């Protein structure tokens, strides 16, 4: 990254402003809607509209960029995002807000796709791990900064205006960059049922990760407001989780390399389950102090924010080492996005039906399901494991191309049938002592020839 550091830093400034605007808008939405007296189910539906836009972006945004180019495309999406954010100030109609949120989600993820495509193409293979690590730092710092802005007690109009300003600020470094526009990676599809057959824990882990992480961001403010806490306390609650999530990334990576992704996913899910169960139990017996929720936020930060990266690592472990995992990573990110879309809808409904207990009960249930799923899966022996990489889930489909695990020794494109055969062979080769018969490269070639 040495020769192009200044250019990359300009792009990182863009990403910083994008994440800050996203953090502010996503976490303020529930606060503003609750103040308006909107019920939990409707709030969930409006928050889900943002992720509907994200799904549409994965399908259609590349067509806009292919037609007008990266810099013009970035300007278009940034301008439309600002228009949609400011449009909230003109009406209180919830249907109109739903449409505006779809537009915001579409534009936000399209902007990320454009910036990340620059990172993926312009960074050398030897620098991609550093670029991805710095991307993680920028994500946690900016997102936490966006949440911290809520403590300033802005009005609704101020929040919409500031979100628009932050995104328009992100347009400046990209508009001034001298980097050549990269080619967009080809769009490749993978069957989710087939992916589930190959690596079920990775697919379920990414889905539940999206369900819980974005359920936490979109609906925790609604939950705490209904408990009588103010916006400053809510901001602190969210920041505790973000700081915990950032702090645990490196230790979990090391532990998962040593003990395996199955154990790490199981541990993360159990931590989240224990946090939710603790909060639920203390609420049930009448503890109403805010420190109870702060403690739960700490548990969630330690448990939730590693699930997507661990799921990607698990998928990498279950494929031949010389096979590209880009398509699998995109499939897992799509699964994470579907979980993000369903999270506010499910939480809004549960919170309406179960009252104050619904929020933590939702987290306890799905964390428990993931724990059981991880418990039943077979471990992948150390000889088969790839290196864990902290991959941010708040990213577009292009981020899969930046994964440094595909830069060394990867010579073959992903093949569903061969991947399934490889997994089946690993399962057949597992002995009762947990060991696995490891194939040498020559034996793998012989197996492919015979197939």
MARLO-287448 format. One line per 2 residues: number of its first residue (from 1); for each residue x, y, z of C-alpha. Coordinates in pm, 1 decimal. Example, Ala and Ser with C-alpha at 12.3 -4.5 7.8 and 13.67 -1.06 7.14 Angstrom:
BEGIN
1> 1230.0:-450.0:780.0; 1367.0:-106.0:714.0
***
This chain:
BEGIN
1> 0.0:0.0:0.0; 310.3:223.8:15.5
3> 310.3:376.6:-332.8; -61.0:449.5:-329.4
5> -110.9:537.4:35.8; -235.3:889.7:-27.2
7> -491.0:767.5:-281.3; -608.9:493.9:-47.4
9> -635.4:732.6:243.1; -860.5:956.7:35.9
11> -1087.7:659.9:-23.4; -1077.1:572.3:344.6
13> -1194.1:924.9:423.2; -1492.1:860.0:196.8
15> -1567.3:532.8:372.4; -1531.1:703.7:711.1
17> -1795.6:963.8:626.2; -2021.8:695.9:479.3
19> -2003.9:478.7:791.5; -2053.6:777.9:1020.7
21> -2364.2:885.6:828.1; -2489.2:528.0:824.6
23> -2432.4:485.9:1198.6; -2611.9:809.6:1276.6
25> -2908.5:743.5:1051.9; -2956.0:373.6:1127.8
27> -2947.9:417.5:1505.2; -3150.5:737.5:1514.5
29> -3435.6:597.9:1306.0; -3588.1:400.0:1592.0
31> -3553.0:695.2:1829.8; -3737.2:934.4:1599.7
33> -4012.9:689.3:1512.0; -4071.2:599.6:1877.1
35> -4103.4:967.9:1962.2; -4366.0:990.9:1687.6
37> -4569.2:717.6:1860.5; -4525.8:456.0:1587.1
39> -4579.0:94.5:1703.0; -4291.8:-152.4:1711.3
41> -4405.7:-358.1:1412.2; -4427.6:-49.2:1191.2
43> -4086.9:69.3:1312.7; -3943.6:-271.2:1225.4
45> -4096.3:-257.7:878.6; -3953.7:90.6:815.2
47> -3608.6:-16.3:932.8; -3631.5:-326.9:715.1
49> -3696.8:-103.6:413.2; -3335.3:13.2:434.9
51> -3213.5:-343.1:381.4; -3460.7:-395.1:97.4
53> -3264.9:-121.0:-74.0; -2943.3:-306.6:6.6
55> -3070.3:-620.9:-167.6; -3179.9:-418.1:-470.4
57> -2837.0:-256.2:-483.7; -2667.4:-596.0:-509.8
59> -2888.5:-670.1:-812.2; -2899.3:-341.6:-1003.2
61> -2630.3:-93.1:-893.8; -2361.6:-240.8:-1118.3
63> -2570.7:-148.8:-1422.6; -2563.2:219.0:-1330.4
65> -2188.9:212.3:-1263.1; -2117.9:23.4:-1585.3
67> -2309.1:288.9:-1779.3; -2167.0:610.8:-1633.2
69> -1843.8:509.1:-1458.1; -1733.7:497.3:-1096.3
71> -1684.1:866.4:-1020.2; -2008.4:978.4:-1186.5
73> -2191.0:684.5:-1032.1; -2062.1:779.7:-688.3
75> -2180.6:1137.5:-738.7; -2523.7:1019.4:-852.2
77> -2575.1:782.9:-560.4; -2443.1:1039.7:-311.9
79> -2675.3:1309.1:-444.3; -2979.7:1080.7:-437.4
81> -2891.9:967.5:-82.9; -2882.4:1331.0:31.5
83> -3214.2:1404.3:-142.3; -3379.8:1102.6:24.1
85> -3242.9:1194.5:367.9; -3366.6:1551.6:336.6
87> -3698.0:1428.2:197.2; -3786.9:1297.8:545.3
89> -3816.1:1660.1:657.4; -4099.4:1729.4:413.4
91> -4353.2:1470.2:529.3; -4455.7:1252.8:824.4
93> -4627.5:996.0:603.7; -4487.9:654.0:695.7
95> -4541.5:510.9:347.2; -4331.0:791.9:204.2
97> -4066.2:728.2:467.9; -4061.6:361.6:370.6
99> -3990.4:450.0:8.0; -3722.3:698.3:111.8
101> -3553.6:434.8:326.0; -3543.9:188.8:36.9
103> -3371.3:460.6:-167.5; -3127.2:529.9:116.7
105> -3033.9:162.3:147.8; -2989.6:128.6:-227.4
107> -2764.4:434.8:-248.4; -2560.5:357.0:61.4
109> -2465.1:5.4:-46.8; -2404.1:123.6:-401.7
111> -2160.1:384.7:-270.0; -1980.1:115.7:-69.2
113> -1961.9:-108.4:-375.6; -1789.9:164.2:-577.6
115> -1527.1:242.0:-313.1; -1461.2:-124.1:-235.6
117> -1411.7:-205.9:-603.8; -1123.7:43.9:-599.0
119> -973.4:-123.8:-294.7; -1008.1:-469.5:-448.1
121> -842.9:-382.5:-781.0; -584.5:-123.3:-681.5
123> -437.6:-297.7:-375.0; -154.4:-542.1:-437.3
125> -198.1:-897.1:-314.4; 65.2:-843.5:-44.9
127> -118.6:-535.2:88.0; -475.2:-662.9:95.0
129> -458.4:-789.7:452.0; -343.2:-445.1:567.5
131> -609.8:-268.9:361.0; -878.1:-494.9:507.3
133> -746.1:-444.5:861.7; -752.0:-67.2:821.3
135> -1100.0:-92.3:671.9; -1213.7:-262.9:993.5
137> -1061.1:13.7:1205.6; -1234.4:279.6:996.6
139> -1566.6:95.2:1020.5; -1568.2:65.2:1400.2
141> -1432.5:416.5:1456.6; -1672.1:588.7:1217.1
143> -1977.8:386.1:1318.2; -1911.0:457.0:1685.4
145> -1861.9:824.6:1601.3; -2197.1:830.6:1423.5
147> -2362.3:680.4:1731.2; -2186.5:934.8:1954.9
149> -2348.9:1216.3:1757.9; -2682.7:1107.8:1905.7
151> -2568.2:1235.1:2245.7; -2580.6:1590.7:2110.1
153> -2962.0:1575.7:2119.5; -3021.8:1682.6:1762.3
155> -3374.1:1739.1:1639.8; -3514.1:1509.3:1370.5
157> -3442.8:1768.0:1102.0; -3087.1:1811.8:1227.6
159> -3024.5:1437.0:1208.5; -3149.6:1411.9:849.9
161> -2946.6:1718.2:752.9; -2627.9:1591.6:919.0
163> -2663.5:1246.9:758.9; -2692.2:1415.9:419.9
165> -2387.2:1634.8:495.4; -2175.4:1334.1:593.9
167> -2258.0:1146.4:275.8; -2196.0:1453.4:61.0
169> -1860.1:1490.9:240.4; -1781.6:1134.8:130.0
171> -1823.8:1247.8:-231.0; -1535.9:1495.8:-211.0
173> -1235.8:1258.1:-184.7; -1375.6:1034.2:-459.4
175> -1450.0:1330.7:-684.7; -1090.4:1451.4:-646.3
177> -915.5:1113.4:-674.7; -675.5:1047.7:-962.5
179> -708.2:671.4:-939.2; -819.2:495.1:-1254.7
181> -1169.7:354.3:-1236.2; -1152.6:-22.3:-1183.6
183> -1346.7:-285.6:-1370.3; -1640.7:-424.4:-1178.2
185> -1601.4:-795.2:-1092.6; -1831.8:-1028.1:-1281.2
187> -2158.9:-1109.5:-1109.8; -2168.2:-1476.4:-1016.5
189> -2451.0:-1665.2:-858.1; -2443.8:-1948.5:-610.9
191> -2734.9:-2156.9:-494.6; -2797.5:-2101.5:-123.1
193> -2939.9:-2455.5:-78.3; -2622.9:-2590.4:-239.1
195> -2412.3:-2367.3:-16.9; -2602.3:-2499.1:285.3
197> -2521.3:-2855.2:178.6; -2151.0:-2768.3:151.6
199> -2107.9:-2556.9:464.0; -2428.2:-2537.7:670.9
201> -2273.6:-2376.8:979.4; -2124.5:-2093.4:772.8
203> -2457.4:-2015.0:604.4; -2660.8:-2031.9:925.5
205> -2394.8:-1836.2:1114.6; -2395.3:-1553.1:860.4
207> -2775.9:-1542.5:853.2; -2812.4:-1532.1:1232.8
209> -2523.3:-1284.9:1248.7; -2716.7:-1047.2:1022.2
211> -3034.5:-1113.6:1217.5; -2881.5:-1028.4:1554.3
213> -2630.2:-756.0:1466.6; -2866.7:-542.3:1261.6
215> -3159.4:-627.8:1486.7; -2946.9:-484.0:1766.1
217> -2873.4:-162.4:1576.8; -3220.9:-101.8:1437.2
219> -3437.8:-188.7:1738.4; -3233.9:-150.2:2059.4
221> -3306.4:223.5:2071.4; -3679.2:148.4:2046.6
223> -3651.6:-108.8:2325.6; -3461.3:123.6:2560.2
225> -3685.3:422.5:2493.9; -3984.5:209.6:2591.7
227> -3798.4:134.2:2918.4; -3779.0:506.0:2993.6
229> -3410.3:568.1:2914.6; -3294.4:881.7:2734.8
231> -3100.8:918.9:2409.2; -2767.5:973.1:2586.3
233> -2803.0:642.1:2772.8; -2902.4:468.5:2450.0
235> -2594.3:606.5:2274.1; -2371.9:478.9:2554.8
237> -2539.6:136.6:2533.3; -2465.4:115.9:2160.6
239> -2109.0:242.9:2199.0; -2029.7:-18.3:2465.0
241> -2126.8:-289.4:2217.3; -1920.0:-134.1:1937.4
243> -1610.1:-98.4:2154.9; -1648.5:-457.1:2273.8
245> -1692.8:-576.5:1916.9; -1377.9:-399.5:1802.8
247> -1170.0:-517.4:2100.3; -1260.5:-883.5:2053.9
249> -1177.4:-911.8:1681.9; -808.6:-1000.2:1715.0
251> -838.3:-1236.0:2016.9; -1121.8:-1430.1:1851.6
253> -919.5:-1459.7:1531.0; -628.8:-1612.4:1723.8
255> -850.7:-1843.8:1925.9; -1037.4:-1963.9:1618.0
257> -709.4:-2041.6:1440.6; -608.2:-2253.1:1740.5
259> -934.1:-2422.5:1839.0; -1134.4:-2405.9:1515.0
261> -1423.2:-2197.2:1380.3; -1686.7:-2435.6:1515.4
263> -1564.0:-2376.8:1870.8; -1535.5:-2001.6:1814.5
265> -1887.1:-1973.0:1670.4; -2019.5:-2184.4:1956.6
267> -1842.4:-1963.7:2210.9; -1961.4:-1638.5:2051.5
269> -2319.5:-1763.4:2034.5; -2309.9:-1879.1:2398.2
271> -2174.6:-1541.0:2512.6; -2459.5:-1367.7:2329.8
273> -2709.8:-1615.6:2472.4; -2582.2:-1566.0:2827.7
275> -2600.2:-1188.5:2786.9; -2957.4:-1195.0:2659.0
277> -3065.1:-1447.3:2923.6; -2904.6:-1238.0:3199.2
279> -3083.6:-923.9:3083.6; -3411.7:-1111.7:3054.3
281> -3380.7:-1265.1:3402.8; -3288.5:-936.5:3571.8
283> -3576.9:-758.1:3401.3; -3811.8:-1035.6:3510.4
285> -3719.7:-998.3:3878.2; -3756.7:-622.0:3862.4
287> -3406.9:-479.9:3816.2; -3448.5:-156.4:3622.9
289> -3104.4:1.9:3661.2; -2939.0:101.6:3333.3
291> -2618.7:-87.1:3422.4; -2806.8:-411.2:3355.6
293> -2847.5:-314.1:2991.8; -2491.4:-185.7:2970.6
295> -2371.1:-527.6:3084.6; -2583.5:-697.5:2819.1
297> -2440.8:-459.8:2557.9; -2093.6:-574.8:2661.8
299> -2194.8:-939.8:2615.5; -2342.6:-860.7:2274.1
301> -2031.5:-673.6:2166.3; -1812.4:-970.1:2259.0
303> -2040.1:-1226.9:2097.0; -2221.4:-1084.9:1795.9
305> -1969.5:-890.9:1590.6; -1743.1:-1183.0:1508.0
307> -2011.6:-1417.5:1371.5; -1991.2:-1314.5:1005.8
309> -1609.7:-1328.6:985.3; -1609.8:-1665.7:1161.4
311> -1871.6:-1794.4:916.5; -1655.9:-1691.5:619.8
313> -1354.0:-1857.7:780.8; -1555.2:-2176.7:836.5
315> -1652.2:-2180.2:468.2; -1287.7:-2130.7:366.5
317> -1189.7:-2423.4:588.5; -1435.1:-2655.8:415.4
319> -1316.1:-2593.0:59.5; -999.3:-2719.4:-112.0
321> -712.7:-2480.3:-40.7; -648.8:-2412.7:-409.4
323> -1012.0:-2317.6:-486.5; -1143.4:-1961.1:-494.5
325> -1394.2:-1877.5:-220.9; -1509.5:-1542.1:-361.5
327> -1845.5:-1679.9:-475.9; -1901.0:-1848.4:-139.8
329> -1821.8:-1525.3:45.6; -2074.3:-1341.4:-169.7
331> -2333.2:-1605.3:-90.8; -2265.5:-1568.2:281.5
333> -2287.3:-1189.6:258.4; -2621.1:-1226.0:79.8
335> -2737.3:-1455.9:361.0; -2621.4:-1195.8:613.9
337> -2821.3:-933.3:422.3; -3137.3:-1144.7:431.0
339> -3093.4:-1179.8:807.5; -3050.7:-802.2:832.6
341> -3370.0:-750.8:634.2; -3577.4:-984.7:850.5
343> -3432.2:-869.4:1185.0; -3629.7:-546.0:1240.7
345> -3947.9:-708.3:1110.4; -3915.4:-1002.2:1348.9
347> -3806.5:-792.7:1644.4; -4083.5:-537.3:1592.1
349> -4345.6:-811.4:1590.2; -4199.7:-992.9:1893.4
351> -4169.1:-670.2:2091.1; -4533.7:-589.1:2021.3
353> -4646.2:-937.2:2127.5; -4416.4:-999.3:2425.2
355> -4379.1:-645.5:2555.8; -4059.4:-546.8:2733.7
357> -3929.5:-904.1:2739.5; -3948.2:-959.5:2363.8
359> -3619.9:-789.7:2272.1; -3384.8:-1001.8:2483.0
361> -3599.5:-1313.0:2427.4; -3545.0:-1279.0:2050.9
363> -3166.3:-1266.2:2097.5; -3167.0:-1553.9:2344.6
365> -3367.4:-1773.3:2108.5; -3153.1:-1726.9:1797.9
367> -2822.5:-1732.8:1986.3; -2935.9:-2062.8:2140.1
369> -3028.5:-2202.8:1797.0; -2686.9:-2109.8:1659.1
371> -2517.9:-2269.5:1960.3; -2703.1:-2595.3:1899.2
373> -2618.9:-2581.8:1528.0; -2249.3:-2531.0:1602.2
375> -2250.4:-2806.4:1866.1; -2377.9:-3063.4:1616.9
377> -2125.7:-2982.6:1342.5; -1797.5:-3164.3:1295.7
379> -1475.1:-2981.7:1365.8; -1232.3:-2914.8:1082.2
381> -883.3:-3035.2:1179.3; -601.3:-2784.9:1189.4
383> -442.7:-2925.1:873.8; -744.3:-2813.9:669.6
385> -797.3:-2469.8:821.6; -731.9:-2145.2:640.4
387> -613.5:-1833.5:821.4; -887.0:-1629.1:989.9
389> -939.9:-1281.4:844.0; -1148.9:-1013.0:1015.0
391> -1396.8:-939.4:737.4; -1642.9:-655.4:806.7
393> -2003.0:-751.1:739.5; -2106.8:-389.1:673.0
395> -1986.0:-413.9:316.8; -2098.1:-473.4:-38.6
397> -2055.4:-788.8:-244.6; -1723.6:-655.3:-380.3
399> -1555.4:-697.1:-41.7; -1521.4:-1070.2:-112.5
401> -1264.4:-985.5:-383.7; -1046.2:-812.1:-124.5
403> -1012.2:-1121.8:94.3; -636.0:-1199.2:104.9
405> -704.5:-1571.1:150.3; -765.5:-1588.2:-224.8
407> -427.5:-1437.8:-315.9; -196.4:-1727.2:-233.4
409> -213.3:-2065.3:-400.1; -567.6:-2020.8:-533.6
411> -560.8:-2144.7:-891.0; -909.5:-2281.2:-959.8
413> -1250.7:-2112.8:-967.0; -1520.0:-2228.2:-729.7
415> -1697.9:-2545.4:-838.2; -2006.6:-2651.3:-642.4
417> -1991.2:-3020.0:-731.5; -1621.7:-3052.9:-653.0
419> -1661.3:-2858.5:-328.7; -1942.3:-3092.9:-222.0
421> -1731.0:-3396.9:-309.4; -1443.8:-3256.9:-105.6
423> -1663.9:-3201.3:200.2; -1810.7:-3549.5:168.1
425> -1460.7:-3694.1:151.3; -1357.0:-3504.7:463.7
427> -1663.0:-3634.1:648.1; -1593.9:-3990.7:538.3
429> -1230.1:-3955.6:639.7; -1309.3:-3841.2:992.5
431> -1208.1:-4102.8:1243.7; -1369.8:-4159.8:1578.5
433> -1082.6:-3974.6:1743.7; -1171.4:-3659.0:1546.6
435> -876.1:-3688.2:1308.9; -911.6:-3655.3:935.5
437> -735.0:-3826.1:654.1; -546.6:-3543.5:482.2
439> -497.7:-3571.6:109.6; -169.8:-3467.5:-44.5
441> -175.7:-3253.1:-362.9; -80.6:-3556.4:-568.9
443> -365.2:-3758.6:-419.4; -605.7:-3472.6:-487.0
445> -496.8:-3464.2:-852.4; -541.7:-3840.9:-875.4
447> -889.7:-3810.5:-723.6; -987.3:-3537.8:-973.9
449> -859.0:-3744.4:-1267.4; -1054.5:-4048.5:-1156.7
451> -1368.3:-3833.3:-1117.1
***
